[in-house]
Amino acid sequence: MIGTITPPLGFVLFVTAKVADVPFDKVTRATAPFLVPLVGVLAAITLWPPLTTWLPSLVLGR
């Protein structure tokens, strides 16, 4: 998700800007607030790997 919405290879941004007929820079600025939680979660699961297995183990009871 992070790779598809970050320039310079943000293909989703290019498609969204074209479909909505909105300038690319405006679409890029609108997605900036969403990058903060995405990068935060990426840092959390990178620095603390048990976080990724906690919910499945809770649901599956293992």
DSSP file (Angstrom, degrees, kcal/mol; ACC not computed):
  #  RESIDUE AA STRUCTURE BP1 BP2  ACC     N-H-->O    O-->H-N    N-H-->O    O-->H-N    TCO  KAPPA ALPHA  PHI   PSI    X-CA   Y-CA   Z-CA
    1    1 A M     >        0   0    0      0, 0.0     4,-1.0     0, 0.0     3,-0.2   0.000 360.0 360.0 360.0 -43.6    0.0    0.0    0.0
    2    2 A I  H >>  +     0   0    0      1,-0.2     4,-0.6     2,-0.2     3,-0.6   0.909 360.0  50.9 -62.8 -41.0    2.8    2.4    0.9
    3    3 A G  H 34 S+     0   0    0      1,-0.2     8,-0.3     2,-0.2     3,-0.3   0.788 107.3  53.3 -68.3 -27.6    4.5    1.8   -2.4
    4    4 A T  H 34 S+     0   0    0     -3,-0.2     8,-1.2     1,-0.2     9,-0.8   0.677 114.3  39.5 -83.8 -15.3    1.5    2.4   -4.5
    5    5 A I  H << S+     0   0    0     -4,-1.0    -1,-0.2    -3,-0.6    -2,-0.2   0.356  97.1  87.3-114.8   7.1    0.6    5.8   -3.0
    6    6 A T  S >< S-     0   0    0     -4,-0.6     3,-0.6    -3,-0.3     5,-0.1  -0.905  78.9 -94.6-108.3 132.9    4.1    7.3   -2.7
    7    7 A P  T 3  S+     0   0    0      0, 0.0    -2,-0.1     0, 0.0    -3,-0.0  -0.378  96.0  38.9 -67.7 156.7    5.7    9.2   -5.5
    8    8 A P  T 3  S+     0   0    0      0, 0.0     0, 0.0     0, 0.0     0, 0.0  -0.999 133.9  24.6 -89.4  -7.1    7.6    8.8   -7.8
    9    9 A L  S <  S+     0   0    0     -3,-0.6     2,-2.2    -6,-0.1     3,-0.2  -0.010  78.8 137.6-107.2  30.5    6.2    5.4   -8.6
   10   10 A G    >>  +     0   0    0      1,-0.2     4,-1.9    -5,-0.2     3,-0.6  -0.478  21.0 170.9 -78.0  76.9    2.7    6.0   -7.1
   11   11 A F  H 3> S+     0   0    0     -2,-2.2     4,-2.4     1,-0.3    -1,-0.2   0.857  75.4  55.9 -58.4 -36.9    0.7    4.4   -9.8
   12   12 A V  H 3> S+     0   0    0     -8,-1.2     4,-2.6     1,-0.2    -1,-0.3   0.874 105.8  52.4 -64.0 -35.8   -2.5    4.6   -7.8
   13   13 A L  H <> S+     0   0    0     -9,-0.8     4,-2.6    -3,-0.6    -1,-0.2   0.915 109.2  48.8 -65.9 -42.0   -2.0    8.3   -7.5
   14   14 A F  H  X S+     0   0    0     -4,-1.9     4,-2.0     2,-0.2    -2,-0.2   0.925 114.4  45.0 -63.7 -44.0   -1.6    8.7  -11.3
   15   15 A V  H  X S+     0   0    0     -4,-2.4     4,-2.9     2,-0.2     5,-0.2   0.921 114.0  49.4 -65.7 -44.4   -4.7    6.7  -12.0
   16   16 A T  H  X S+     0   0    0     -4,-2.6     4,-2.5     1,-0.2    -2,-0.2   0.915 111.4  49.1 -62.1 -43.6   -6.7    8.5   -9.3
   17   17 A A  H  X>S+     0   0    0     -4,-2.6     5,-2.0    -5,-0.2     4,-0.7   0.897 114.1  46.0 -63.5 -40.0   -5.7   11.9  -10.6
   18   18 A K  H  <5S+     0   0    0     -4,-2.0     3,-0.3    -5,-0.2    -2,-0.2   0.932 115.0  45.3 -69.8 -45.1   -6.5   11.0  -14.1
   19   19 A V  H  <5S+     0   0    0     -4,-2.9    -2,-0.2     1,-0.2    -1,-0.2   0.908 119.4  41.1 -65.7 -41.8   -9.9    9.4  -13.3
   20   20 A A  H  <5S-     0   0    0     -4,-2.5    -1,-0.2    -5,-0.2    -2,-0.2   0.552 105.0-129.0 -83.4  -7.0  -11.0   12.2  -11.0
   21   21 A D  T  <5 +     0   0    0     -4,-0.7    -3,-0.2    -3,-0.3    -4,-0.1   0.929  61.9 138.0  56.0  48.2   -9.5   14.9  -13.3
   22   22 A V      < -     0   0    0     -5,-2.0    -1,-0.2    -6,-0.2    -2,-0.1  -0.934  62.6 -95.2-120.9 143.7   -7.6   16.4  -10.4
   23   23 A P     >  -     0   0    0      0, 0.0     4,-1.7     0, 0.0     3,-0.5  -0.279  31.6-123.8 -59.6 145.2   -4.0   17.7  -10.6
   24   24 A F  H  > S+     0   0    0      1,-0.2     4,-2.4     2,-0.2     5,-0.2   0.876 108.7  54.9 -59.9 -41.1   -1.4   15.2   -9.5
   25   25 A D  H  > S+     0   0    0      1,-0.2     4,-2.1     2,-0.2    -1,-0.2   0.840 106.3  52.3 -65.3 -31.5    0.1   17.4   -6.8
   26   26 A K  H  > S+     0   0    0     -3,-0.5     4,-1.7     2,-0.2    -1,-0.2   0.899 110.3  47.7 -69.5 -40.1   -3.3   17.9   -5.2
   27   27 A V  H  X S+     0   0    0     -4,-1.7     4,-1.4     2,-0.2    -2,-0.2   0.899 111.0  52.1 -65.9 -40.6   -3.9   14.2   -5.0
   28   28 A T  H  X S+     0   0    0     -4,-2.4     4,-0.7     1,-0.2     3,-0.3   0.918 109.9  47.8 -62.7 -44.3   -0.4   13.7   -3.5
   29   29 A R  H  < S+     0   0    0     -4,-2.1     3,-0.5     1,-0.2    -1,-0.2   0.843 108.4  55.9 -65.2 -32.9   -1.1   16.3   -0.8
   30   30 A A  H  < S+     0   0    0     -4,-1.7    -1,-0.2     1,-0.2     4,-0.2   0.792 107.5  48.6 -70.8 -27.4   -4.4   14.7    0.0
   31   31 A T  H >X S+     0   0    0     -4,-1.4     3,-0.9    -3,-0.3     4,-0.8   0.595  86.9  89.7 -87.6 -10.8   -2.8   11.3    0.6
   32   32 A A  H >X S+     0   0    0     -4,-0.7     3,-1.0    -3,-0.5     4,-0.8   0.874  81.9  54.8 -56.9 -42.7   -0.1   12.7    2.9
   33   33 A P  H 34 S+     0   0    0      0, 0.0     3,-0.3     0, 0.0    -1,-0.3   0.804 104.4  56.3 -63.4 -25.3   -2.1   12.4    6.2
   34   34 A F  H <> S+     0   0    0     -3,-0.9     4,-1.3    -4,-0.2    -2,-0.2   0.712  95.7  65.6 -77.6 -19.5   -2.6    8.7    5.4
   35   35 A L  H <X S+     0   0    0     -3,-1.0     4,-2.8    -4,-0.8     5,-0.3   0.817  90.1  65.8 -71.4 -30.0    1.1    8.0    5.2
   36   36 A V  H  X S+     0   0    0     -4,-0.8     4,-2.1    -3,-0.3    -1,-0.2   0.956 107.0  37.4 -60.7 -53.5    1.7    8.8    8.8
   37   37 A P  H  > S+     0   0    0      0, 0.0     4,-2.6     0, 0.0     5,-0.2   0.872 115.8  55.4 -68.1 -32.7   -0.3    5.8   10.2
   38   38 A L  H  X S+     0   0    0     -4,-1.3     4,-2.1     1,-0.2    -2,-0.2   0.937 112.0  41.8 -63.1 -45.6    0.9    3.5    7.4
   39   39 A V  H  X S+     0   0    0     -4,-2.8     4,-2.4     2,-0.2    -1,-0.2   0.857 113.0  55.5 -69.6 -34.7    4.5    4.2    8.2
   40   40 A G  H  X S+     0   0    0     -4,-2.1     4,-2.2    -5,-0.3    -2,-0.2   0.922 110.2  44.1 -63.0 -44.6    3.8    4.0   11.9
   41   41 A V  H  X S+     0   0    0     -4,-2.6     4,-2.6     2,-0.2     5,-0.3   0.890 111.9  53.7 -67.9 -38.8    2.3    0.5   11.6
   42   42 A L  H  X S+     0   0    0     -4,-2.1     4,-1.4    -5,-0.2    -2,-0.2   0.919 110.4  46.9 -60.8 -42.8    5.1   -0.6    9.3
   43   43 A A  H  X S+     0   0    0     -4,-2.4     4,-2.6     2,-0.2     5,-0.2   0.897 111.5  52.4 -64.3 -40.2    7.6    0.5   11.9
   44   44 A A  H  X S+     0   0    0     -4,-2.2     4,-1.9     1,-0.2     7,-0.2   0.927 112.4  42.4 -64.4 -45.7    5.7   -1.2   14.7
   45   45 A I  H  < S+     0   0    0     -4,-2.6    -1,-0.2     1,-0.2     7,-0.2   0.740 115.9  51.0 -75.8 -20.1    5.5   -4.6   12.9
   46   46 A T  H  < S+     0   0    0     -4,-1.4    -2,-0.2    -5,-0.3    -1,-0.2   0.893 116.8  37.8 -78.2 -41.9    9.2   -4.3   11.8
   47   47 A L  H  < S+     0   0    0     -4,-2.6    -2,-0.2     1,-0.3    -3,-0.2   0.734 128.1  33.7 -83.0 -22.8   10.5   -3.5   15.3
   48   48 A W    ><  +     0   0    0     -4,-1.9     3,-1.9    -5,-0.2     4,-0.3  -0.691  66.5 179.7-133.9  81.1    8.2   -5.9   17.2
   49   49 A P  T >> S+     0   0    0      0, 0.0     3,-1.8     0, 0.0     4,-0.6   0.774  74.1  70.0 -57.7 -32.7    7.5   -9.0   15.0
   50   50 A P  H >> S+     0   0    0      0, 0.0     4,-1.0     0, 0.0     3,-0.5   0.739  84.9  73.6 -59.5 -17.5    5.2  -10.8   17.6
   51   51 A L  H <> S+     0   0    0     -3,-1.9     4,-0.6     1,-0.2     3,-0.2   0.843  92.2  53.9 -62.0 -32.8    2.6   -8.0   16.8
   52   52 A T  H <4 S+     0   0    0     -3,-1.8    -1,-0.2    -4,-0.3    -7,-0.0   0.750 113.9  40.2 -75.2 -23.2    2.0   -9.7   13.5
   53   53 A T  H <X S+     0   0    0     -4,-0.6     4,-1.8    -3,-0.5    -1,-0.2   0.492  94.7  83.8-102.3  -4.3    1.2  -13.1   15.0
   54   54 A W  H  X S+     0   0    0     -4,-1.0     4,-1.9    -3,-0.2     5,-0.1   0.950  91.7  44.1 -65.9 -50.7   -0.7  -11.9   18.0
   55   55 A L  H  X S+     0   0    0     -4,-0.6     4,-2.5     1,-0.2     5,-0.2   0.924 113.7  48.9 -66.1 -45.6   -4.2  -11.5   16.4
   56   56 A P  H  > S+     0   0    0      0, 0.0     4,-3.0     0, 0.0     5,-0.3   0.909 112.5  48.9 -60.4 -38.5   -4.0  -14.8   14.4
   57   57 A S  H  X>S+     0   0    0     -4,-1.8     4,-1.2     1,-0.2     5,-0.8   0.845 111.4  50.6 -69.0 -30.9   -3.0  -16.7   17.5
   58   58 A L  H  <5S+     0   0    0     -4,-1.9    -1,-0.2     2,-0.2    -3,-0.2   0.904 116.0  40.7 -68.4 -42.7   -5.8  -15.0   19.5
   59   59 A V  H  <5S+     0   0    0     -4,-2.5    -2,-0.2     1,-0.2    -1,-0.1   0.907 122.4  39.3 -73.9 -43.5   -8.4  -16.0   16.8
   60   60 A L  H  <5S-     0   0    0     -4,-3.0    -1,-0.2    -5,-0.2    -2,-0.2   0.627 102.0-130.2 -86.3 -12.9   -7.1  -19.5   16.2
   61   61 A G  T  <5       0   0    0     -4,-1.2    -3,-0.2    -5,-0.3    -4,-0.1   0.801 360.0 360.0  72.9  29.6   -6.3  -20.2   19.8
   62   62 A R      <       0   0    0     -5,-0.8    -4,-0.1    -6,-0.2    -5,-0.1   0.425 360.0 360.0 -99.9 360.0   -2.8  -21.5   19.2
